[in-house]
Amino acid sequence: ILFVFAVLASSYVIVVAFLSPCPPLHDTTGGAILVIGCYFLAYLIFYYVRLVIGNRIRQEYQRNSGLFWLGAASQMGSLVGAIPMYILVNISNLFKSRYPCQSYCIN
């Protein structure tokens, strides 16, 4: 349940990034707090779930190399997540920068 909640929170952050440079609630304090809060909450929940899984593996496989494989899977997941993000950000140019002195958004 926590994992699903973290995925929903991080999905909101990704949708806001795709709607750049004019996402909903842009230039408002509430919008900034909402995005930062969702990112922070998703980050905390993901790492809590990772900690719980690591603790469970440590308890179940005390003499085997369960934590080694957990670390290897974690690093592989980081690689699998980094490659699409590199392509989205640096090659496809889906995300646009917004400079404060220019007016992109229609109010």
Backbone torsions as a table, in degrees:
resi	resn	phi	psi	omega
1	ILE	NA	-42.4	178.3
2	LEU	-63.7	-39.2	179.7
3	PHE	-62.0	-43.4	178.9
4	VAL	-63.2	-41.4	178.3
5	PHE	-63.0	-40.4	178.6
6	ALA	-67.0	-37.2	177.6
7	VAL	-65.1	-40.8	178.2
8	LEU	-64.3	-42.5	179.7
9	ALA	-65.4	-42.8	179.7
10	SER	-72.4	-28.5	175.4
11	SER	-64.0	-38.4	176.6
12	TYR	-61.3	-42.4	179.6
13	VAL	-63.4	-40.6	179.5
14	ILE	-67.1	-39.9	178.3
15	VAL	-63.8	-41.6	177.6
16	VAL	-62.6	-38.4	178.1
17	ALA	-66.3	-39.1	178.4
18	PHE	-67.8	-27.2	179.8
19	LEU	-85.2	6.9	-180.0
20	SER	-66.1	150.5	7.5
21	PRO	-89.4	5.8	-178.0
22	CYS	-128.6	70.4	177.9
23	PRO	-75.5	169.9	175.7
24	PRO	-60.9	144.7	179.7
25	LEU	62.3	29.6	178.0
26	HIS	-67.6	150.9	179.9
27	ASP	59.8	25.8	174.6
28	THR	-121.8	150.4	178.4
29	THR	-66.8	-39.5	179.1
30	GLY	-61.5	-40.1	177.9
31	GLY	-64.3	-42.1	178.7
32	ALA	-65.6	-43.2	179.5
33	ILE	-64.4	-39.2	-179.9
34	LEU	-63.8	-46.4	-178.5
35	VAL	-67.6	-46.2	179.9
36	ILE	-64.9	-40.6	178.3
37	GLY	-63.5	-43.0	178.3
38	CYS	-64.3	-41.7	179.0
39	TYR	-63.6	-47.1	-178.3
40	PHE	-64.2	-42.8	179.5
41	LEU	-65.2	-43.5	178.5
42	ALA	-63.6	-41.6	178.8
43	TYR	-60.1	-47.6	180.0
44	LEU	-63.7	-44.0	-177.6
45	ILE	-67.4	-42.5	178.2
46	PHE	-59.4	-43.5	-178.9
47	TYR	-74.1	-27.8	173.5
48	TYR	-66.5	-44.6	178.5
49	VAL	-62.6	-40.7	177.5
50	ARG	-62.8	-40.3	177.9
51	LEU	-64.1	-43.3	179.4
52	VAL	-63.8	-42.5	178.7
53	ILE	-64.2	-43.4	178.6
54	GLY	-62.3	-41.2	178.2
55	ASN	-65.0	-40.3	178.9
56	ARG	-65.4	-41.4	177.8
57	ILE	-65.0	-40.8	179.2
58	ARG	-61.8	-39.9	179.9
59	GLN	-70.6	-39.5	-175.3
60	GLU	-77.8	-37.9	-174.2
61	TYR	-117.8	66.6	-175.0
62	GLN	-68.1	-36.6	-176.3
63	ARG	-98.8	-11.9	-178.8
64	ASN	-94.6	-176.3	-176.9
65	SER	-99.4	46.3	-178.9
66	GLY	-64.6	-41.8	179.9
67	LEU	-68.3	-31.3	175.4
68	PHE	-60.8	-46.5	-178.8
69	TRP	-71.2	-29.7	173.5
70	LEU	-63.9	-44.3	177.2
71	GLY	-64.3	-40.2	178.2
72	ALA	-64.8	-42.4	178.6
73	ALA	-66.4	-36.1	178.4
74	SER	-64.6	-43.4	178.4
75	GLN	-67.8	-36.0	177.1
76	MET	-66.4	-38.3	176.2
77	GLY	-64.4	-36.9	176.6
78	SER	-64.0	-41.7	178.5
79	LEU	-65.3	-44.7	-179.1
80	VAL	-64.6	-31.4	176.9
81	GLY	-80.7	-31.1	-176.8
82	ALA	-74.1	-34.5	-177.4
83	ILE	-65.1	-49.2	177.3
84	PRO	-64.4	-35.0	179.0
85	MET	-67.0	-37.6	176.3
86	TYR	-61.7	-43.8	179.9
87	ILE	-65.1	-44.0	-179.2
88	LEU	-64.5	-40.9	-174.0
89	VAL	-82.7	-46.3	-170.3
90	ASN	-96.0	-24.6	-175.3
91	ILE	-106.2	-47.1	-174.2
92	SER	-81.6	-18.3	179.9
93	ASN	55.2	40.8	176.9
94	LEU	-74.6	-28.5	-177.8
95	PHE	-95.3	135.1	-178.2
96	LYS	-115.2	141.2	176.1
97	SER	-78.4	149.3	177.3
98	ARG	-122.1	120.5	179.5
99	TYR	-98.5	133.7	-173.4
100	PRO	-60.5	-28.9	-174.6
101	CYS	-80.9	-11.1	-178.5
102	GLN	-106.6	144.6	-178.8
103	SER	-99.8	106.4	177.0
104	TYR	-96.1	-31.2	-168.9
105	CYS	-99.2	142.8	175.2
106	ILE	-95.2	121.3	-178.1
107	ASN	-86.3	NA	NA
